[in-house]
Amino acid sequence: MRQAVAALLGMCLALQGHTASAGPAAYAICQTGCNAGVVACYTAAGATFGTMTAGAGTPLVIIGCNTALGTCMAACVAAGLSPTL
């Protein structure tokens, strides 16, 4: 179980930091990629994205997925602020 959690967190962390540089279109594409990644992370954890709240009983792997999603989406801001080519 520990190896599975480590693998899931590693996969989620690998999704962070990917940005593009083409303005609003790149921002939308980047956020779509982040969402696809978090859905894969949730699926690998045996959960369904959008059906859990971040309460006290939330599994750590789901919190890791949410953290990776937030970091990924924050990185997308750079894509939205960059000039459109």
PAKOL-174522 format. One record per residue: residue number from 1; residue in three letters; y, z, x of N, C-alpha, C in turn. Coordinates in steps of 0.1 Angstrom, whole numbers, plus 5000, padded with zeros to 4 digits. Example, Ala and Ser with C-alpha at 12.3 -4.5 7.8 and 13.67 -1.06 7.14 Angstrom:
! residues 2
SITE    k    r   nc2   nc3   nc1  cac2  cac3  cac1   cc2   cc3   cc1
SITE    1  ALA  4943  5078  5132  4955  5078  5123  4967  5078  5132
SITE    2  SER  4978  5071  5128  4989  5071  5137  5000  5079  5129
***
This chain:
! residues 85
SITE    k    r   nc2   nc3   nc1  cac2  cac3  cac1   cc2   cc3   cc1
SITE    1  MET  4988  5000  5008  5000  5000  5000  5013  5000  5009
SITE    2  ARG  5012  5008  5020  5024  5008  5028  5027  4994  5034
SITE    3  GLN  5016  4987  5038  5018  4974  5044  5024  4964  5033
SITE    4  ALA  5020  4966  5021  5025  4957  5010  5040  4960  5008
SITE    5  VAL  5044  4972  5008  5058  4976  5006  5066  4971  5018
SITE    6  ALA  5061  4973  5030  5068  4968  5042  5070  4953  5042
SITE    7  ALA  5059  4946  5037  5060  4931  5036  5070  4927  5026
SITE    8  LEU  5070  4934  5015  5080  4930  5004  5094  4933  5009
SITE    9  LEU  5097  4944  5015  5110  4947  5020  5114  4937  5031
SITE   10  GLY  5105  4933  5039  5108  4923  5050  5112  4910  5044
SITE   11  MET  5104  4906  5033  5107  4893  5026  5121  4894  5020
SITE   12  CYS  5124  4905  5014  5137  4907  5007  5148  4907  5017
SITE   13  LEU  5146  4913  5029  5157  4914  5039  5159  4900  5045
SITE   14  ALA  5148  4892  5046  5150  4878  5051  5159  4870  5043
SITE   15  LEU  5160  4873  5030  5169  4865  5021  5184  4868  5023
SITE   16  GLN  5187  4878  5031  5201  4882  5032  5208  4873  5042
SITE   17  GLY  5221  4871  5040  5229  4864  5050  5229  4849  5050
SITE   18  HIS  5223  4843  5040  5223  4828  5039  5235  4824  5031
SITE   19  THR  5244  4817  5038  5256  4812  5030  5257  4797  5033
SITE   20  ALA  5265  4790  5025  5269  4776  5027  5284  4775  5028
SITE   21  SER  5289  4764  5030  5304  4762  5031  5309  4750  5024
SITE   22  ALA  5308  4751  5011  5314  4740  5003  5321  4744  4990
SITE   23  GLY  5326  4756  4990  5334  4761  4979  5326  4766  4967
SITE   24  PRO  5331  4763  4955  5325  4769  4943  5311  4764  4941
SITE   25  ALA  5308  4751  4944  5294  4746  4943  5285  4754  4952
SITE   26  ALA  5289  4756  4964  5281  4763  4973  5279  4778  4969
SITE   27  TYR  5289  4784  4963  5288  4797  4958  5277  4798  4947
SITE   28  ALA  5277  4788  4938  5268  4788  4927  5253  4786  4932
SITE   29  ILE  5252  4777  4942  5239  4774  4947  5234  4786  4955
SITE   30  CYS  5243  4793  4962  5239  4805  4970  5234  4816  4960
SITE   31  GLN  5241  4818  4949  5237  4828  4940  5224  4825  4933
SITE   32  THR  5222  4812  4931  5209  4808  4925  5198  4811  4935
SITE   33  GLY  5200  4809  4947  5190  4812  4957  5187  4827  4958
SITE   34  CYS  5198  4835  4957  5196  4849  4957  5188  4854  4945
SITE   35  ASN  5191  4848  4933  5183  4852  4921  5169  4847  4922
SITE   36  ALA  5166  4836  4928  5152  4831  4930  5145  4841  4939
SITE   37  GLY  5152  4845  4949  5146  4854  4959  5142  4868  4953
SITE   38  VAL  5151  4873  4944  5149  4886  4938  5138  4885  4928
SITE   39  VAL  5137  4874  4921  5126  4872  4911  5113  4872  4919
SITE   40  ALA  5112  4865  4930  5100  4865  4938  5097  4879  4943
SITE   41  CYS  5107  4886  4947  5105  4900  4952  5099  4909  4941
SITE   42  TYR  5105  4908  4930  5100  4916  4918  5086  4912  4915
SITE   43  THR  5083  4899  4914  5070  4894  4911  5059  4899  4921
SITE   44  ALA  5063  4899  4934  5054  4904  4944  5051  4919  4943
SITE   45  ALA  5061  4926  4937  5060  4940  4935  5052  4943  4922
SITE   46  GLY  5049  4933  4914  5042  4935  4901  5052  4938  4890
SITE   47  ALA  5064  4935  4891  5074  4938  4880  5081  4925  4875
SITE   48  THR  5088  4926  4865  5096  4915  4859  5110  4918  4861
SITE   49  PHE  5117  4908  4867  5132  4910  4870  5139  4911  4856
SITE   50  GLY  5148  4920  4855  5156  4921  4843  5151  4931  4833
SITE   51  THR  5139  4937  4836  5133  4946  4826  5134  4961  4831
SITE   52  MET  5140  4964  4842  5141  4977  4848  5155  4981  4850
SITE   53  THR  5158  4994  4848  5170  5000  4852  5168  5008  4865
SITE   54  ALA  5179  5010  4872  5178  5017  4885  5178  5032  4882
SITE   55  GLY  5169  5037  4875  5168  5052  4872  5160  5059  4883
SITE   56  ALA  5158  5072  4880  5151  5081  4890  5137  5077  4892
SITE   57  GLY  5130  5070  4882  5116  5067  4884  5114  5053  4889
SITE   58  THR  5124  5046  4894  5123  5033  4899  5115  5032  4912
SITE   59  PRO  5105  5024  4913  5098  5023  4926  5107  5019  4937
SITE   60  LEU  5104  5024  4949  5113  5021  4961  5113  5006  4964
SITE   61  VAL  5102  4999  4962  5102  4985  4965  5112  4977  4956
SITE   62  ILE  5113  4981  4943  5123  4975  4934  5137  4978  4938
SITE   63  ILE  5140  4990  4943  5153  4994  4948  5156  4985  4960
SITE   64  GLY  5146  4982  4969  5148  4973  4980  5151  4959  4976
SITE   65  CYS  5144  4954  4965  5147  4941  4960  5162  4941  4955
SITE   66  ASN  5166  4951  4948  5180  4952  4943  5190  4952  4954
SITE   67  THR  5187  4960  4964  5196  4960  4976  5197  4947  4983
SITE   68  ALA  5186  4940  4985  5186  4927  4991  5194  4917  4982
SITE   69  LEU  5193  4918  4969  5200  4909  4960  5215  4912  4961
SITE   70  GLY  5219  4924  4961  5233  4927  4963  5239  4922  4976
SITE   71  THR  5232  4924  4986  5237  4919  5000  5237  4904  5000
SITE   72  CYS  5227  4898  4994  5227  4883  4994  5239  4878  4986
SITE   73  MET  5241  4884  4974  5252  4879  4966  5266  4882  4972
SITE   74  ALA  5267  4893  4979  5280  4896  4986  5282  4885  4997
SITE   75  ALA  5271  4881  5004  5273  4871  5014  5277  4857  5008
SITE   76  CYS  5274  4855  4995  5278  4843  4989  5293  4841  4987
SITE   77  VAL  5300  4853  4987  5314  4852  4985  5321  4843  4996
SITE   78  ALA  5315  4844  5008  5321  4836  5019  5320  4821  5015
SITE   79  ALA  5309  4817  5008  5307  4803  5004  5318  4799  4993
SITE   80  GLY  5320  4809  4984  5330  4806  4974  5344  4805  4979
SITE   81  LEU  5347  4812  4990  5361  4812  4995  5363  4801  5006
SITE   82  SER  5353  4794  5010  5354  4784  5020  5360  4771  5013
SITE   83  PRO  5366  4763  5021  5372  4750  5016  5361  4741  5011
SITE   84  THR  5364  4734  5000  5355  4724  4994  5356  4711  5003
SITE   85  LEU  5344  4706  5007  5344  4694  5015  5345  4682  5007
***
